[in-house]
Amino acid sequence: MDWHKTVFEVIDMRSFSNLWYWIGLAVLWSSASHWVLGVPFDLIQRAARKGGAAAEDLHDLVRINVNRILYIFEMSGIWLIGGACFVLTALALLGFYYLIEFFQAVFMMAFPMTFVGALSVFTSRRIRNRDIAGDALLRTLRYHRLGTQVIGMAAILVTSLWGMYQNLSIGALGG
């Protein structure tokens, strides 16, 4: 008995036709847009509505996360960029040159997240360099969230188009 053939028959290993992949993609982007620089969006909304202690908590949490993001980037940013480029190149080659669908799917999730990471670094620098606080901080965090959502919408669109193409072309070939 060929055990790995049985496993592949029971579990659909094609990523773009697997419901769990699409659930994972939705969770990835909803989480990315909910956590704005490591701050939950409901805290941003509460600080905008009520002010006071919620606004102080927001300011403290943003300060902590901005300092953390910039410290990590300043200490090991070159290594992170190099590692990310290596991993993304490997995923792209394995996925699109060697036509392994799993690596295509992982690339479709990881590549747009690098833009979100870069946006987080740029927003963190802007907040620290301009010493943004109060309403300007709320506005900056909302724009950061909007940017993340735009990146997410474009990524989901491209991923769904590529996934449909893969499913139709493999379905036509597999027949």
Buried (B, 14 or more C-beta within 10 A) or exposed (E): EEEEEEEEEEEEEBBBBBEEBBEBBEEBBEEBBEBBBBBEBEBBBBBBEEEEEBBEBBBEBBBEBBEEBBEEBEEEEEEBBEEBEEBBEEBBEBBEEEEBBBBBBBBBBBBBBBBBBBBBBEBBBBBBEEEBBEEEBBEBBBBBBEBBBEBBEEBBEEBBEBBEEBBEEBEEEEE
